[in-house]
Amino acid sequence: MVLIQQQPKKREVTGMISIEQFRSVELKVATIKSAEPHPNADKLMVLRIDLGSEERQIVAGIRGHYTPEDLMGRQIVVVANLESAKLRGLESQGMLLAASDEGRVVILTPEKRVEPGAKIS
């Protein structure tokens, strides 16, 4: 009698990136200098951020979850090397990181204050 051992089925995972691709993503801490509602979009907020060596504008879909007052001076995590994009007519020069569940959006922040522009590794 010969026993044939079946190989376990490999679970196909989609959307995986290599470590080299991940290394190309530049995550940095930024401090929000100003925040205002986007004039042409109900869900978007326009942020001016300090990345240490420069200031940028980011347009983010957080308007229903945060007020401008909630955001002033807050530190956030951003993708600093993302190509600029126009969102409802305004340029966004990066992307903030946030988590969402059950209808909430929560901005990711460092545990302790660090210098604007600090790299996340």
Secondary structure, 3 states (H helix, E strand, C coil): CCCCCCCCCCCCCCCCCCHHHHHCCCEEEEEEEEEEECCCCCCCEEEEEECCCCEEEEEECCCCCCCHHHHCCCEEEEECCCCCEEECCEEECCEECEEEECCEEEECCCCCCCCCCCECC
